[in-house]
Amino acid sequence: MVSLRLVTSEDWPLWQEVRLAALTDAPHAFRARLADWHRGGRRQWRARLAVPGSFNVVALRGRLPVGMVRGVPHDGETSELHSLWVSPEAWGEGVGDRLIEAVTEWALGAGSTTLKLAVIPGNEPAVALYRRNGFVTTEEAGKLLPDGVPREQVMARRLR
């Protein structure tokens, strides 16, 4: 059984554990790189979780983290879904859907009308998960990837 746990800046060691696991397991799926997070220390991890209005969730099977997601306010009408990851040990159990649902409920509660995200081009399993949850590709240009060639693909879901 997988449970979802809302985490705060006090939970930074748990967030660090799961984020490093995500970047190790799926470096191709994130714009951030593992090396970027090894040098920041406690202050960097706490700051990530202390973003005003953010929503940070870890999926746990017992005490074992098997997923994560962030919701971040963007503007008055749009919120963003960031850092979604599900451990291969939990694939096929609906964890990704539950994490997206949690961020969607948070965004609705914050008054957002749109939830958007960015996905690395070619990450078809993620794109399929997002499409299954109502996201569509937009024409918005995403941020450049670290190598400076492709851009992230922006997807959005209308909430109201």
MARDRENBA-876437 format. One record per atom (N, C-alpha, C): residue number from 1; x, y, z; chain. Coordinates in steps of 0.05 Angstrom, whole numbers, plus 5000, padded with zeros to 4 digits. Atoms other than C-alpha are relative to their C-alpha. Example, Ala and Ser with C-alpha at 12.3 -4.5 7.8 and 13.67 -1.06 7.14 Angstrom:
<nodes>
+-----+------+------+------+-----+
! seq !    X !    Y !    Z ! mol !
+-----+------+------+------+-----+
!   1 ! 5018 ! 4976 ! 5000 !   A !
!   1 ! 5246 ! 4910 ! 5156 !   A !
!   1 ! 5018 ! 5024 ! 5000 !   A !
!   2 ! 4984 ! 4976 ! 4999 !   A !
!   2 ! 5273 ! 4979 ! 5143 !   A !
!   2 ! 4985 ! 5022 ! 5014 !   A !
+-----+------+------+------+-----+
</nodes>
This chain:
<nodes>
+-----+------+------+------+-----+
! seq !    X !    Y !    Z ! mol !
+-----+------+------+------+-----+
!   1 ! 5017 ! 4976 ! 5000 !   A !
!   1 ! 5000 ! 5000 ! 5000 !   A !
!   1 ! 5018 ! 5025 ! 5000 !   A !
!   2 ! 4985 ! 4975 ! 5002 !   A !
!   2 ! 5027 ! 5068 ! 4980 !   A !
!   2 ! 4984 ! 5023 ! 5012 !   A !
!   3 ! 5013 ! 4977 ! 4989 !   A !
!   3 ! 5012 ! 5130 ! 5020 !   A !
!   3 ! 5014 ! 5025 ! 4990 !   A !
!   4 ! 4987 ! 4975 ! 5008 !   A !
!   4 ! 5025 ! 5203 ! 5003 !   A !
!   4 ! 5004 ! 5017 ! 5025 !   A !
!   5 ! 4993 ! 4984 ! 4977 !   A !
!   5 ! 5060 ! 5248 ! 5052 !   A !
!   5 ! 5008 ! 5028 ! 4991 !   A !
!   6 ! 4992 ! 4972 ! 5005 !   A !
!   6 ! 5062 ! 5324 ! 5048 !   A !
!   6 ! 5025 ! 5005 ! 5017 !   A !
!   7 ! 4975 ! 4994 ! 4986 !   A !
!   7 ! 5132 ! 5347 ! 5066 !   A !
!   7 ! 5005 ! 5030 ! 5002 !   A !
!   8 ! 4992 ! 4972 ! 4995 !   A !
!   8 ! 5159 ! 5412 ! 5094 !   A !
!   8 ! 5030 ! 5003 ! 5000 !   A !
!   9 ! 4971 ! 4995 ! 4999 !   A !
!   9 ! 5228 ! 5443 ! 5100 !   A !
!   9 ! 5013 ! 4983 ! 5022 !   A !
!  10 ! 4989 ! 5017 ! 4979 !   A !
!  10 ! 5237 ! 5402 ! 5163 !   A !
!  10 ! 5005 ! 4971 ! 4991 !   A !
!  11 ! 4998 ! 5027 ! 5011 !   A !
!  11 ! 5231 ! 5339 ! 5121 !   A !
!  11 ! 5022 ! 4998 ! 4978 !   A !
!  12 ! 4981 ! 4999 ! 5021 !   A !
!  12 ! 5290 ! 5358 ! 5077 !   A !
!  12 ! 5016 ! 4974 ! 4996 !   A !
!  13 ! 4984 ! 5024 ! 5006 !   A !
!  13 ! 5329 ! 5293 ! 5089 !   A !
!  13 ! 4984 ! 4979 ! 4983 !   A !
!  14 ! 5017 ! 5018 ! 5016 !   A !
!  14 ! 5270 ! 5252 ! 5061 !   A !
!  14 ! 4999 ! 5010 ! 4972 !   A !
!  15 ! 5001 ! 4989 ! 5027 !   A !
!  15 ! 5263 ! 5299 ! 5002 !   A !
!  15 ! 5026 ! 4996 ! 4985 !   A !
!  16 ! 4973 ! 5004 ! 5012 !   A !
!  16 ! 5338 ! 5295 ! 4989 !   A !
!  16 ! 5003 ! 4971 ! 4991 !   A !
!  17 ! 4998 ! 5028 ! 5006 !   A !
!  17 ! 5335 ! 5219 ! 4991 !   A !
!  17 ! 4985 ! 4993 ! 4974 !   A !
!  18 ! 5016 ! 5007 ! 5023 !   A !
!  18 ! 5279 ! 5214 ! 4940 !   A !
!  18 ! 5008 ! 5015 ! 4975 !   A !
!  19 ! 4991 ! 4984 ! 5023 !   A !
!  19 ! 5304 ! 5270 ! 4895 !   A !
!  19 ! 5025 ! 4988 ! 4988 !   A !
!  20 ! 4975 ! 5012 ! 5010 !   A !
!  20 ! 5373 ! 5239 ! 4890 !   A !
!  20 ! 4995 ! 4973 ! 4987 !   A !
!  21 ! 5008 ! 5025 ! 5012 !   A !
!  21 ! 5341 ! 5172 ! 4876 !   A !
!  21 ! 4989 ! 5005 ! 4972 !   A !
!  22 ! 5012 ! 4993 ! 5026 !   A !
!  22 ! 5301 ! 5204 ! 4820 !   A !
!  22 ! 5021 ! 5008 ! 4979 !   A !
!  23 ! 4979 ! 4991 ! 5018 !   A !
!  23 ! 5361 ! 5238 ! 4789 !   A !
!  23 ! 5020 ! 4978 ! 4993 !   A !
!  24 ! 4982 ! 5023 ! 5006 !   A !
!  24 ! 5402 ! 5174 ! 4794 !   A !
!  24 ! 4986 ! 4980 ! 4982 !   A !
!  25 ! 5016 ! 5020 ! 5015 !   A !
!  25 ! 5347 ! 5129 ! 4766 !   A !
!  25 ! 4994 ! 5010 ! 4972 !   A !
!  26 ! 5010 ! 4990 ! 5025 !   A !
!  26 ! 5324 ! 5175 ! 4710 !   A !
!  26 ! 5012 ! 5027 ! 4992 !   A !
!  27 ! 4987 ! 4975 ! 5006 !   A !
!  27 ! 5376 ! 5228 ! 4693 !   A !
!  27 ! 4990 ! 5012 ! 4973 !   A !
!  28 ! 5010 ! 4991 ! 5025 !   A !
!  28 ! 5346 ! 5232 ! 4623 !   A !
!  28 ! 4973 ! 5014 ! 5002 !   A !
!  29 ! 5027 ! 4990 ! 4997 !   A !
!  29 ! 5279 ! 5254 ! 4651 !   A !
!  29 ! 4998 ! 5028 ! 5012 !   A !
!  30 ! 5000 ! 4974 ! 4986 !   A !
!  30 ! 5300 ! 5319 ! 4685 !   A !
!  30 ! 5020 ! 5019 ! 4988 !   A !
!  31 ! 4981 ! 4979 ! 5009 !   A !
!  31 ! 5332 ! 5385 ! 4666 !   A !
!  31 ! 5022 ! 5002 ! 5020 !   A !
!  32 ! 4980 ! 4999 ! 4978 !   A !
!  32 ! 5367 ! 5385 ! 4734 !   A !
!  32 ! 5019 ! 4976 ! 4997 !   A !
!  33 ! 4980 ! 5022 ! 5001 !   A !
!  33 ! 5430 ! 5342 ! 4740 !   A !
!  33 ! 5007 ! 4992 ! 5029 !   A !
!  34 ! 4992 ! 5010 ! 4974 !   A !
!  34 ! 5451 ! 5299 ! 4799 !   A !
!  34 ! 5022 ! 5017 ! 5013 !   A !
!  35 ! 4977 ! 4985 ! 4990 !   A !
!  35 ! 5516 ! 5338 ! 4806 !   A !
!  35 ! 4991 ! 5027 ! 5012 !   A !
!  36 ! 5009 ! 4974 ! 4990 !   A !
!  36 ! 5476 ! 5403 ! 4817 !   A !
!  36 ! 4990 ! 4998 ! 5029 !   A !
!  37 ! 5012 ! 5003 ! 4973 !   A !
!  37 ! 5446 ! 5375 ! 4881 !   A !
!  37 ! 5019 ! 4989 ! 5021 !   A !
!  38 ! 4982 ! 5011 ! 4980 !   A !
!  38 ! 5506 ! 5343 ! 4914 !   A !
!  38 ! 5016 ! 5023 ! 5014 !   A !
!  39 ! 4983 ! 4979 ! 4989 !   A !
!  39 ! 5540 ! 5410 ! 4927 !   A !
!  39 ! 4985 ! 5020 ! 5018 !   A !
!  40 ! 5015 ! 4979 ! 4987 !   A !
!  40 ! 5483 ! 5450 ! 4958 !   A !
!  40 ! 4997 ! 4997 ! 5030 !   A !
!  41 ! 5003 ! 5004 ! 4971 !   A !
!  41 ! 5477 ! 5419 ! 5027 !   A !
!  41 ! 4972 ! 5006 ! 5011 !   A !
!  42 ! 5026 ! 4997 ! 4986 !   A !
!  42 ! 5422 ! 5426 ! 5078 !   A !
!  42 ! 4985 ! 5025 ! 4993 !   A !
!  43 ! 5013 ! 4974 ! 5006 !   A !
!  43 ! 5408 ! 5499 ! 5062 !   A !
!  43 ! 4985 ! 4999 ! 4973 !   A !
!  44 ! 5012 ! 5002 ! 5026 !   A !
!  44 ! 5394 ! 5484 ! 4989 !   A !
!  44 ! 4974 ! 4982 ! 5001 !   A !
!  45 ! 5023 ! 5018 ! 4998 !   A !
!  45 ! 5347 ! 5426 ! 5006 !   A !
!  45 ! 4977 ! 5013 ! 5015 !   A !
!  46 ! 5021 ! 4987 ! 4985 !   A !
!  46 ! 5309 ! 5465 ! 5058 !   A !
!  46 ! 4987 ! 5023 ! 4984 !   A !
!  47 ! 5010 ! 4978 ! 5017 !   A !
!  47 ! 5302 ! 5525 ! 5011 !   A !
!  47 ! 4980 ! 4990 ! 4979 !   A !
!  48 ! 5017 ! 5011 ! 5021 !   A !
!  48 ! 5272 ! 5481 ! 4957 !   A !
!  48 ! 4972 ! 4994 ! 5011 !   A !
!  49 ! 5026 ! 5007 ! 4988 !   A !
!  49 ! 5217 ! 5459 ! 5005 !   A !
!  49 ! 4986 ! 5024 ! 5013 !   A !
!  50 ! 5012 ! 4977 ! 4986 !   A !
!  50 ! 5205 ! 5528 ! 5034 !   A !
!  50 ! 4990 ! 5021 ! 4980 !   A !
!  51 ! 5011 ! 4981 ! 5019 !   A !
!  51 ! 5183 ! 5562 ! 4969 !   A !
!  51 ! 4971 ! 5007 ! 5008 !   A !
!  52 ! 5027 ! 4992 ! 4990 !   A !
!  52 ! 5122 ! 5602 ! 4990 !   A !
!  52 ! 4978 ! 4989 ! 4982 !   A !
!  53 ! 5023 ! 5011 ! 5015 !   A !
!  53 ! 5057 ! 5567 ! 4970 !   A !
!  53 ! 5005 ! 4974 ! 4987 !   A !
!  54 ! 4994 ! 5025 ! 5015 !   A !
!  54 ! 5092 ! 5505 ! 4944 !   A !
!  54 ! 4987 ! 4976 ! 5015 !   A !
!  55 ! 5013 ! 5024 ! 4991 !   A !
!  55 ! 5064 ! 5435 ! 4953 !   A !
!  55 ! 5019 ! 4977 ! 4993 !   A !
!  56 ! 4980 ! 5021 ! 5004 !   A !
!  56 ! 5114 ! 5378 ! 4962 !   A !
!  56 ! 4991 ! 4974 ! 5012 !   A !
!  57 ! 5011 ! 5025 ! 4991 !   A !
!  57 ! 5093 ! 5306 ! 4966 !   A !
!  57 ! 5019 ! 4977 ! 4993 !   A !
!  58 ! 4985 ! 5024 ! 5004 !   A !
!  58 ! 5130 ! 5240 ! 4974 !   A !
!  58 ! 4981 ! 4976 ! 5003 !   A !
!  59 ! 5016 ! 5025 ! 4999 !   A !
!  59 ! 5097 ! 5173 ! 4959 !   A !
!  59 ! 5017 ! 4979 ! 5015 !   A !
!  60 ! 4986 ! 5019 ! 4983 !   A !
!  60 ! 5116 ! 5120 ! 5011 !   A !
!  60 ! 4986 ! 4973 ! 5000 !   A !
!  61 ! 5009 ! 5027 ! 4995 !   A !
!  61 ! 5109 ! 5045 ! 5013 !   A !
!  61 ! 5012 ! 4992 ! 5026 !   A !
!  62 ! 4988 ! 5003 ! 4973 !   A !
!  62 ! 5117 ! 5035 ! 5087 !   A !
!  62 ! 5017 ! 5025 ! 5005 !   A !
!  63 ! 4981 ! 4978 ! 4996 !   A !
!  63 ! 5179 ! 5077 ! 5101 !   A !
!  63 ! 5016 ! 5006 ! 4975 !   A !
!  64 ! 4984 ! 4998 ! 5024 !   A !
!  64 ! 5208 ! 5068 ! 5031 !   A !
!  64 ! 4988 ! 5021 ! 4981 !   A !
!  65 ! 5011 ! 4981 ! 5020 !   A !
!  65 ! 5200 ! 5129 ! 4985 !   A !
!  65 ! 5000 ! 4988 ! 4972 !   A !
!  66 ! 5003 ! 5012 ! 5027 !   A !
!  66 ! 5174 ! 5107 ! 4917 !   A !
!  66 ! 4991 ! 5020 ! 4980 !   A !
!  67 ! 5008 ! 4980 ! 5019 !   A !
!  67 ! 5155 ! 5173 ! 4885 !   A !
!  67 ! 5000 ! 5028 ! 5013 !   A !
!  68 ! 5000 ! 4973 ! 4991 !   A !
!  68 ! 5153 ! 5248 ! 4890 !   A !
!  68 ! 4987 ! 5018 ! 4979 !   A !
!  69 ! 5010 ! 4980 ! 5018 !   A !
!  69 ! 5121 ! 5310 ! 4860 !   A !
!  69 ! 5000 ! 5027 ! 5015 !   A !
!  70 ! 5002 ! 4973 ! 4989 !   A !
!  70 ! 5120 ! 5386 ! 4871 !   A !
!  70 ! 4979 ! 5015 ! 4985 !   A !
!  71 ! 5018 ! 4981 ! 5012 !   A !
!  71 ! 5067 ! 5437 ! 4859 !   A !
!  71 ! 5011 ! 5028 ! 5007 !   A !
!  72 ! 4988 ! 4974 ! 4995 !   A !
!  72 ! 5092 ! 5509 ! 4851 !   A !
!  72 ! 4981 ! 5021 ! 4988 !   A !
!  73 ! 5017 ! 4979 ! 5011 !   A !
!  73 ! 5050 ! 5572 ! 4844 !   A !
!  73 ! 5016 ! 5014 ! 4978 !   A !
!  74 ! 4987 ! 4985 ! 5022 !   A !
!  74 ! 5065 ! 5608 ! 4778 !   A !
!  74 ! 4990 ! 5029 ! 4999 !   A !
!  75 ! 5012 ! 4974 ! 4999 !   A !
!  75 ! 5017 ! 5666 ! 4775 !   A !
!  75 ! 4972 ! 4996 ! 5012 !   A !
!  76 ! 5026 ! 5003 ! 4988 !   A !
!  76 ! 4946 ! 5679 ! 4799 !   A !
!  76 ! 4982 ! 4979 ! 4989 !   A !
!  77 ! 5018 ! 5019 ! 5013 !   A !
!  77 ! 4914 ! 5631 ! 4750 !   A !
!  77 ! 5014 ! 4974 ! 4993 !   A !
!  78 ! 4986 ! 5024 ! 5009 !   A !
!  78 ! 4968 ! 5580 ! 4735 !   A !
!  78 ! 5018 ! 4989 ! 5023 !   A !
!  79 ! 4981 ! 5013 ! 4982 !   A !
!  79 ! 5005 ! 5530 ! 4779 !   A !
!  79 ! 5016 ! 4981 ! 4982 !   A !
!  80 ! 4983 ! 5018 ! 5015 !   A !
!  80 ! 5061 ! 5484 ! 4757 !   A !
!  80 ! 5005 ! 4974 ! 5015 !   A !
!  81 ! 4993 ! 5027 ! 4989 !   A !
!  81 ! 5074 ! 5410 ! 4768 !   A !
!  81 ! 5030 ! 4996 ! 4993 !   A !
!  82 ! 4971 ! 5004 ! 5004 !   A !
!  82 ! 5149 ! 5396 ! 4777 !   A !
!  82 ! 5009 ! 4973 ! 5012 !   A !
!  83 ! 4984 ! 5021 ! 4988 !   A !
!  83 ! 5196 ! 5338 ! 4792 !   A !
!  83 ! 4985 ! 4973 ! 5005 !   A !
!  84 ! 5014 ! 5025 ! 4996 !   A !
!  84 ! 5147 ! 5280 ! 4784 !   A !
!  84 ! 5019 ! 4977 ! 4993 !   A !
!  85 ! 4984 ! 5025 ! 5004 !   A !
!  85 ! 5182 ! 5213 ! 4792 !   A !
!  85 ! 4987 ! 4978 ! 5015 !   A !
!  86 ! 5009 ! 5024 ! 4987 !   A !
!  86 ! 5160 ! 5143 ! 4808 !   A !
!  86 ! 5021 ! 4979 ! 4997 !   A !
!  87 ! 4980 ! 5020 ! 5000 !   A !
!  87 ! 5209 ! 5089 ! 4827 !   A !
!  87 ! 4991 ! 4976 ! 4983 !   A !
!  88 ! 5007 ! 5024 ! 5016 !   A !
!  88 ! 5211 ! 5029 ! 4779 !   A !
!  88 ! 4986 ! 4979 ! 5017 !   A !
!  89 ! 5013 ! 5021 ! 4982 !   A !
!  89 ! 5191 ! 4985 ! 4839 !   A !
!  89 ! 4970 ! 5005 ! 5003 !   A !
!  90 ! 5028 ! 4993 ! 4996 !   A !
!  90 ! 5124 ! 5022 ! 4840 !   A !
!  90 ! 4985 ! 5005 ! 4973 !   A !
!  91 ! 5013 ! 4997 ! 5026 !   A !
!  91 ! 5109 ! 5025 ! 4765 !   A !
!  91 ! 4976 ! 4982 ! 4998 !   A !
!  92 ! 5024 ! 5016 ! 5005 !   A !
!  92 ! 5040 ! 5001 ! 4746 !   A !
!  92 ! 4981 ! 4999 ! 5024 !   A !
!  93 ! 5017 ! 4999 ! 4977 !   A !
!  93 ! 5010 ! 5015 ! 4814 !   A !
!  93 ! 4983 ! 5025 ! 5003 !   A !
!  94 ! 5016 ! 4975 ! 4999 !   A !
!  94 ! 4978 ! 5082 ! 4798 !   A !
!  94 ! 5012 ! 5022 ! 5016 !   A !
!  95 ! 4988 ! 4980 ! 4983 !   A !
!  95 ! 5028 ! 5122 ! 4839 !   A !
!  95 ! 5002 ! 5027 ! 4985 !   A !
!  96 ! 4998 ! 4975 ! 5016 !   A !
!  96 ! 5040 ! 5173 ! 4783 !   A !
!  96 ! 4973 ! 5014 ! 4998 !   A !
!  97 ! 5027 ! 4988 ! 5001 !   A !
!  97 ! 4965 ! 5183 ! 4775 !   A !
!  97 ! 4993 ! 5013 ! 5027 !   A !
!  98 ! 5007 ! 4990 ! 4973 !   A !
!  98 ! 4957 ! 5193 ! 4850 !   A !
!  98 ! 5016 ! 5026 ! 5006 !   A !
!  99 ! 4984 ! 4976 ! 4996 !   A !
!  99 ! 5014 ! 5244 ! 4852 !   A !
!  99 ! 4989 ! 5023 ! 4984 !   A !
! 100 ! 5012 ! 4979 ! 5017 !   A !
! 100 ! 4984 ! 5283 ! 4794 !   A !
! 100 ! 4974 ! 5009 ! 5012 !   A !
! 101 ! 5026 ! 4993 ! 4987 !   A !
! 101 ! 4916 ! 5281 ! 4828 !   A !
! 101 ! 5004 ! 5017 ! 5024 !   A !
! 102 ! 4994 ! 4984 ! 4976 !   A !
! 102 ! 4946 ! 5308 ! 4892 !   A !
! 102 ! 5008 ! 5029 ! 4992 !   A !
! 103 ! 4992 ! 4973 ! 5009 !   A !
! 103 ! 4978 ! 5367 ! 4855 !   A !
! 103 ! 4976 ! 5014 ! 4988 !   A !
! 104 ! 5024 ! 4988 ! 5012 !   A !
! 104 ! 4914 ! 5379 ! 4816 !   A !
! 104 ! 4981 ! 5011 ! 5022 !   A !
! 105 ! 5018 ! 4991 ! 4978 !   A !
! 105 ! 4873 ! 5383 ! 4881 !   A !
! 105 ! 5013 ! 5025 ! 5014 !   A !
! 106 ! 4987 ! 4977 ! 4988 !   A !
! 106 ! 4925 ! 5431 ! 4911 !   A !
! 106 ! 4997 ! 5024 ! 4983 !   A !
! 107 ! 5002 ! 4978 ! 5018 !   A !
! 107 ! 4924 ! 5475 ! 4849 !   A !
! 107 ! 4971 ! 5011 ! 4999 !   A !
! 108 ! 5028 ! 4990 ! 4998 !   A !
! 108 ! 4847 ! 5478 ! 4850 !   A !
! 108 ! 4995 ! 5015 ! 5026 !   A !
! 109 ! 5003 ! 4986 ! 4975 !   A !
! 109 ! 4849 ! 5496 ! 4923 !   A !
! 109 ! 5014 ! 5027 ! 5002 !   A !
! 110 ! 4986 ! 4974 ! 5002 !   A !
! 110 ! 4898 ! 5552 ! 4907 !   A !
! 110 ! 4987 ! 5019 ! 4981 !   A !
! 111 ! 5014 ! 4983 ! 5018 !   A !
! 111 ! 4849 ! 5580 ! 4857 !   A !
! 111 ! 5010 ! 5000 ! 4971 !   A !
! 112 ! 4989 ! 5001 ! 5028 !   A !
! 112 ! 4887 ! 5561 ! 4794 !   A !
! 112 ! 4979 ! 4990 ! 4981 !   A !
! 113 ! 5017 ! 5010 ! 5022 !   A !
! 113 ! 4851 ! 5551 ! 4729 !   A !
! 113 ! 5015 ! 4982 ! 4981 !   A !
! 114 ! 4983 ! 5016 ! 5017 !   A !
! 114 ! 4909 ! 5517 ! 4694 !   A !
! 114 ! 5023 ! 4988 ! 5016 !   A !
! 115 ! 4976 ! 5014 ! 4989 !   A !
! 115 ! 4962 ! 5467 ! 4714 !   A !
! 115 ! 5018 ! 4994 ! 4977 !   A !
! 116 ! 4982 ! 5006 ! 5022 !   A !
! 116 ! 5023 ! 5464 ! 4670 !   A !
! 116 ! 5025 ! 4986 ! 5010 !   A !
! 117 ! 4975 ! 5014 ! 4994 !   A !
! 117 ! 5087 ! 5424 ! 4667 !   A !
! 117 ! 5018 ! 5000 ! 4976 !   A !
! 118 ! 4981 ! 5002 ! 5022 !   A !
! 118 ! 5149 ! 5414 ! 4625 !   A !
! 118 ! 5011 ! 4971 ! 5001 !   A !
! 119 ! 4990 ! 5027 ! 5002 !   A !
! 119 ! 5173 ! 5346 ! 4601 !   A !
! 119 ! 5022 ! 5000 ! 4979 !   A !
! 120 ! 4978 ! 5003 ! 5018 !   A !
! 120 ! 5237 ! 5326 ! 4567 !   A !
! 120 ! 4991 ! 4987 ! 4974 !   A !
! 121 ! 5008 ! 5013 ! 5025 !   A !
! 121 ! 5225 ! 5311 ! 4493 !   A !
! 121 ! 5011 ! 4972 ! 4998 !   A !
! 122 ! 4992 ! 5028 ! 5003 !   A !
! 122 ! 5227 ! 5237 ! 4479 !   A !
! 122 ! 4993 ! 4983 ! 5025 !   A !
! 123 ! 5008 ! 5015 ! 4976 !   A !
! 123 ! 5203 ! 5217 ! 4549 !   A !
! 123 ! 4971 ! 4991 ! 4997 !   A !
! 124 ! 5027 ! 5008 ! 5007 !   A !
! 124 ! 5143 ! 5181 ! 4521 !   A !
! 124 ! 4984 ! 4988 ! 5023 !   A !
! 125 ! 5016 ! 5009 ! 4977 !   A !
! 125 ! 5123 ! 5144 ! 4585 !   A !
! 125 ! 4988 ! 5023 ! 5016 !   A !
! 126 ! 5010 ! 4977 ! 4985 !   A !
! 126 ! 5117 ! 5211 ! 4621 !   A !
! 126 ! 4978 ! 5014 ! 4984 !   A !
! 127 ! 5020 ! 4987 ! 5017 !   A !
! 127 ! 5079 ! 5242 ! 4562 !   A !
! 127 ! 4974 ! 4984 ! 5001 !   A !
! 128 ! 5025 ! 5017 ! 4999 !   A !
! 128 ! 5030 ! 5183 ! 4562 !   A !
! 128 ! 4986 ! 5003 ! 5027 !   A !
! 129 ! 5012 ! 4996 ! 4974 !   A !
! 129 ! 5019 ! 5191 ! 4637 !   A !
! 129 ! 4986 ! 5027 ! 5002 !   A !
! 130 ! 5012 ! 4973 ! 4999 !   A !
! 130 ! 5006 ! 5265 ! 4630 !   A !
! 130 ! 4975 ! 5002 ! 4983 !   A !
! 131 ! 5023 ! 5000 ! 5018 !   A !
! 131 ! 4959 ! 5255 ! 4571 !   A !
! 131 ! 4977 ! 4985 ! 5013 !   A !
! 132 ! 5021 ! 5016 ! 4986 !   A !
! 132 ! 4921 ! 5202 ! 4610 !   A !
! 132 ! 4987 ! 5016 ! 5022 !   A !
! 133 ! 5010 ! 4983 ! 4979 !   A !
! 133 ! 4912 ! 5255 ! 4664 !   A !
! 133 ! 4990 ! 5027 ! 4990 !   A !
! 134 ! 5013 ! 4976 ! 5011 !   A !
! 134 ! 4884 ! 5308 ! 4617 !   A !
! 134 ! 5018 ! 5022 ! 4991 !   A !
! 135 ! 4982 ! 4980 ! 5010 !   A !
! 135 ! 4946 ! 5346 ! 4597 !   A !
! 135 ! 5002 ! 4999 ! 4970 !   A !
! 136 ! 4996 ! 4999 ! 5029 !   A !
! 136 ! 4955 ! 5369 ! 4525 !   A !
! 136 ! 5025 ! 5017 ! 4995 !   A !
! 137 ! 4976 ! 4984 ! 5008 !   A !
! 137 ! 5017 ! 5396 ! 4489 !   A !
! 137 ! 4991 ! 5028 ! 4993 !   A !
! 138 ! 5005 ! 4972 ! 5007 !   A !
! 138 ! 5019 ! 5471 ! 4483 !   A !
! 138 ! 5020 ! 5010 ! 4980 !   A !
! 139 ! 4981 ! 4987 ! 5019 !   A !
! 139 ! 5054 ! 5518 ! 4434 !   A !
! 139 ! 5022 ! 5015 ! 5015 !   A !
! 140 ! 4980 ! 4985 ! 4984 !   A !
! 140 ! 5093 ! 5550 ! 4492 !   A !
! 140 ! 5028 ! 4987 ! 4997 !   A !
! 141 ! 4973 ! 5010 ! 5001 !   A !
! 141 ! 5168 ! 5544 ! 4484 !   A !
! 141 ! 5010 ! 4995 ! 5028 !   A !
! 142 ! 4988 ! 5007 ! 4974 !   A !
! 142 ! 5199 ! 5508 ! 4543 !   A !
! 142 ! 5028 ! 5010 ! 5002 !   A !
! 143 ! 4973 ! 4992 ! 4995 !   A !
! 143 ! 5266 ! 5523 ! 4574 !   A !
! 143 ! 5019 ! 4983 ! 4984 !   A !
! 144 ! 4979 ! 5015 ! 5014 !   A !
! 144 ! 5329 ! 5502 ! 4538 !   A !
! 144 ! 5011 ! 4979 ! 5020 !   A !
! 145 ! 4988 ! 5021 ! 4984 !   A !
! 145 ! 5359 ! 5437 ! 4563 !   A !
! 145 ! 5030 ! 5007 ! 5004 !   A !
! 146 ! 4972 ! 4993 ! 4994 !   A !
! 146 ! 5430 ! 5438 ! 4593 !   A !
! 146 ! 5019 ! 4999 ! 4976 !   A !
! 147 ! 4981 ! 5001 ! 5023 !   A !
! 147 ! 5463 ! 5419 ! 4527 !   A !
! 147 ! 4994 ! 5023 ! 4980 !   A !
! 148 ! 5006 ! 4977 ! 5016 !   A !
! 148 ! 5429 ! 5480 ! 4496 !   A !
! 148 ! 4987 ! 4995 ! 4973 !   A !
! 149 ! 5012 ! 5006 ! 5026 !   A !
! 149 ! 5397 ! 5444 ! 4437 !   A !
! 149 ! 4970 ! 4998 ! 5002 !   A !
! 150 ! 5029 ! 5001 ! 4999 !   A !
! 150 ! 5326 ! 5419 ! 4450 !   A !
! 150 ! 4989 ! 5017 ! 5023 !   A !
! 151 ! 5014 ! 4987 ! 4978 !   A !
! 151 ! 5275 ! 5453 ! 4494 !   A !
! 151 ! 4980 ! 4980 ! 5013 !   A !
! 152 ! 5020 ! 5016 ! 4986 !   A !
! 152 ! 5228 ! 5423 ! 4545 !   A !
! 152 ! 4974 ! 5003 ! 4984 !   A !
! 153 ! 5027 ! 4999 ! 5012 !   A !
! 153 ! 5158 ! 5407 ! 4518 !   A !
! 153 ! 4981 ! 5008 ! 5023 !   A !
! 154 ! 5020 ! 4990 ! 4980 !   A !
! 154 ! 5104 ! 5446 ! 4556 !   A !
! 154 ! 4973 ! 4987 ! 4995 !   A !
! 155 ! 5027 ! 5011 ! 5001 !   A !
! 155 ! 5038 ! 5412 ! 4571 !   A !
! 155 ! 4983 ! 5014 ! 5021 !   A !
! 156 ! 5017 ! 4986 ! 4982 !   A !
! 156 ! 4978 ! 5441 ! 4606 !   A !
! 156 ! 4973 ! 4985 ! 5002 !   A !
! 157 ! 5026 ! 5011 ! 4995 !   A !
! 157 ! 4912 ! 5419 ! 4636 !   A !
! 157 ! 4982 ! 5023 ! 5011 !   A !
! 158 ! 5020 ! 4980 ! 4990 !   A !
! 158 ! 4852 ! 5465 ! 4644 !   A !
! 158 ! 4986 ! 4988 ! 5024 !   A !
! 159 ! 5012 ! 5010 ! 4976 !   A !
! 159 ! 4824 ! 5458 ! 4714 !   A !
! 159 ! 4971 ! 5009 ! 5004 !   A !
! 160 ! 5027 ! 4989 ! 4997 !   A !
! 160 ! 4761 ! 5500 ! 4710 !   A !
! 160 ! 4990 ! 5011 ! 4973 !   A !
+-----+------+------+------+-----+
</nodes>
